[in-house]
Amino acid sequence: MNELPSILLVGGGKMGSALLSGWITSKVMPEKITVVEPNPSPVFLRRMKGISLVSSPSDLPCNYSPDAIIFAVKPQIIPSVVGSYTKYLCNSMAISVAAGVTIEQLEVLIGRHSIVRAMPNTPAAIGRGITAAFSNDKVNISQKRLCEQLLKVTGKMVWIENESYMDAITAVSGSGPAYVFLLIECLTKAGIAAGLPNNLSSQLAESTIAGAAELAIKTNESPATLRENVTSPGGTTAAALKILMNPDGMPSLLERAVAAATARSKELAKK
Ligand SMILES: NC(=O)c1ccc[n+]([C@@H]2O[C@H](COP(=O)([O-])OP(=O)(O)OC[C@H]3O[C@@H](n4cnc5c(N)ncnc54)[C@H](OP(=O)(O)O)[C@@H]3O)[C@@H](O)[C@H]2O)c1
């Protein structure tokens, strides 16, 4: 980080902690971070060295002036929470990571200030997340750079031009880590069912998924080509893929899962 922005994080749950870990790992000065969290978990408190923690916005100093306020509370409580921070937004920028909460809804709640709607994911905690972000027309270039600084420390970051992509982004990358964890669980259980000891099966499953994802990122080949490269006709992989790729198999299952998450994100936006 070039400058030393001051950051106010509202909500220190799973995503707030992931973002916080990313900032701390990338050497954002803890003294520049303030967190509003009414019920910090013991894990969260261990990460809080040097960081100011308050339980409500009324405990913030009256001359407080953060460069960015990140809202990481549940979408359902955004309407009752964000209004208390309006007074800090004249010279600041709001970044909301709440699924399904639109820029328009945020503008109604906090006014036409600089607002970014972002969708990170929890691998942010180890600097391997990806965040897609959309800004309103009040966000200036230096605020965009600051937003990039804050979000890129947690992994990749992409700006999108069309806010309507956000529901599908939420379904693919926001919720996506859960699908991969499920895949690890299922592959581990399948290995155990095939006769492997628990520990060995879980190690094989985790490392195979991590290694395959890394290979897909690092080579120029498409995932389809990589899959075909390891599938000899009549071989073991082909036997498994015949089941995974049947009409009710993995492609259609994932398509339905992502459609359900996209629909849920749209529903949340209506509330
Ligand atoms: N988790 C993900 O993978 C993920 C991915 C992308 C985006 N998001 C978004 O990130 C946001 C947070 O999700 P999460 O999974 O981190 O939820 P979470 O674990 O429940 O975290 C929310 C935190 O906010 C706290 N909180 C409640 N009221 C508050 C208030 N008035 N002021 C400050 N903090 C308050 C909660 O405390 P209590 O538990 O005591 O209520 C909790 O610790 C959501 O909007 C979600 O859509 C999450």
The ligand as an SDF file (V2000), in Angstrom:
LIG
                    3D

 48 52  0  0  0  0  0  0  0  0999 V2000
  -19.3860  -15.0880    3.7960 N   0  0  0  0  0  0  0  0  0  0  0  0
  -19.1610  -15.0150    2.4850 C   0  0  0  0  0  0  0  0  0  0  0  0
  -18.6090  -15.9280    1.8650 O   0  0  0  0  0  0  0  0  0  0  0  0
  -19.5320  -13.7600    1.7330 C   0  0  0  0  0  0  0  0  0  0  0  0
  -19.1200  -13.6250    0.3930 C   0  0  0  0  0  0  0  0  0  0  0  0
  -19.4290  -12.4260   -0.2680 C   0  0  0  0  0  0  0  0  0  0  0  0
  -20.1500  -11.4260    0.3750 C   0  0  0  0  0  0  0  0  0  0  0  0
  -20.5660  -11.6240    1.6440 N   0  0  0  0  0  0  0  0  0  0  0  0
  -21.3490  -10.5690    2.2920 C   0  0  0  0  0  0  0  0  0  0  0  0
  -20.6640  -10.1520    3.4440 O   0  0  0  0  0  0  0  0  0  0  0  0
  -21.6180   -9.6810    4.3970 C   0  0  0  0  0  0  0  0  0  0  0  0
  -21.3040  -10.3120    5.7410 C   0  0  0  0  0  0  0  0  0  0  0  0
  -21.4540  -11.7220    5.6020 O   0  0  0  0  0  0  0  0  0  0  0  0
  -20.7740  -12.7140    6.6370 P   0  0  0  0  0  0  0  0  0  0  0  0
  -20.8670  -14.0650    6.0370 O   0  0  0  0  0  0  0  0  0  0  0  0
  -19.4610  -12.1520    7.0580 O   0  0  0  0  0  0  0  0  0  0  0  0
  -21.8310  -12.5950    7.8300 O   0  0  0  0  0  0  0  0  0  0  0  0
  -21.5340  -12.7130    9.3850 P   0  0  0  0  0  0  0  0  0  0  0  0
  -20.4740  -13.7210    9.6160 O   0  0  0  0  0  0  0  0  0  0  0  0
  -22.8590  -12.8910   10.0700 O   0  0  0  0  0  0  0  0  0  0  0  0
  -20.9170  -11.3000    9.7330 O   0  0  0  0  0  0  0  0  0  0  0  0
  -21.6740  -10.1460    9.9920 C   0  0  0  0  0  0  0  0  0  0  0  0
  -21.1590   -9.5540   11.2660 C   0  0  0  0  0  0  0  0  0  0  0  0
  -21.7420   -8.2900   11.4790 O   0  0  0  0  0  0  0  0  0  0  0  0
  -22.0610   -8.2010   12.8590 C   0  0  0  0  0  0  0  0  0  0  0  0
  -23.0710   -7.1860   13.1030 N   0  0  0  0  0  0  0  0  0  0  0  0
  -24.3990   -7.3410   13.3420 C   0  0  0  0  0  0  0  0  0  0  0  0
  -24.9720   -6.1490   13.5180 N   0  0  0  0  0  0  0  0  0  0  0  0
  -23.9940   -5.2110   13.4000 C   0  0  0  0  0  0  0  0  0  0  0  0
  -23.9690   -3.7860   13.4840 C   0  0  0  0  0  0  0  0  0  0  0  0
  -25.0750   -3.0860   13.7250 N   0  0  0  0  0  0  0  0  0  0  0  0
  -22.7780   -3.1580   13.3140 N   0  0  0  0  0  0  0  0  0  0  0  0
  -21.6560   -3.8510   13.0530 C   0  0  0  0  0  0  0  0  0  0  0  0
  -21.6190   -5.2030   12.9580 N   0  0  0  0  0  0  0  0  0  0  0  0
  -22.7700   -5.8610   13.1400 C   0  0  0  0  0  0  0  0  0  0  0  0
  -22.5440   -9.5990   13.1830 C   0  0  0  0  0  0  0  0  0  0  0  0
  -22.6090   -9.8010   14.5810 O   0  0  0  0  0  0  0  0  0  0  0  0
  -23.6900  -10.8910   15.1040 P   0  0  0  0  0  0  0  0  0  0  0  0
  -23.2390  -12.2130   14.5880 O   0  0  0  0  0  0  0  0  0  0  0  0
  -23.6200  -10.7770   16.5650 O   0  0  0  0  0  0  0  0  0  0  0  0
  -25.0250  -10.5040   14.5430 O   0  0  0  0  0  0  0  0  0  0  0  0
  -21.4820  -10.4280   12.4940 C   0  0  0  0  0  0  0  0  0  0  0  0
  -20.3360  -10.5780   13.2870 O   0  0  0  0  0  0  0  0  0  0  0  0
  -23.0040  -10.0690    3.9040 C   0  0  0  0  0  0  0  0  0  0  0  0
  -23.6810   -8.9420    3.4410 O   0  0  0  0  0  0  0  0  0  0  0  0
  -22.7180  -11.0310    2.7750 C   0  0  0  0  0  0  0  0  0  0  0  0
  -23.6890  -10.9130    1.7390 O   0  0  0  0  0  0  0  0  0  0  0  0
  -20.2580  -12.7530    2.3570 C   0  0  0  0  0  0  0  0  0  0  0  0
  1  2  1  0
  2  3  2  0
  2  4  1  0
  4  5  1  0
  4 48  2  0
  5  6  2  0
  6  7  1  0
  7  8  2  0
  8  9  1  0
  8 48  1  0
  9 10  1  0
  9 46  1  0
 10 11  1  0
 11 12  1  0
 11 44  1  0
 12 13  1  0
 13 14  1  0
 14 15  2  0
 14 16  1  0
 14 17  1  0
 17 18  1  0
 18 19  2  0
 18 20  1  0
 18 21  1  0
 21 22  1  0
 22 23  1  0
 23 24  1  0
 23 42  1  0
 24 25  1  0
 25 26  1  0
 25 36  1  0
 26 27  1  0
 26 35  1  0
 27 28  2  0
 28 29  1  0
 29 30  1  0
 29 35  2  0
 30 31  1  0
 30 32  2  0
 32 33  1  0
 33 34  2  0
 34 35  1  0
 36 37  1  0
 36 42  1  0
 37 38  1  0
 38 39  2  0
 38 40  1  0
 38 41  1  0
 42 43  1  0
 44 45  1  0
 44 46  1  0
 46 47  1  0
M  CHG  2   8   1  16  -1
M  END
$$$$
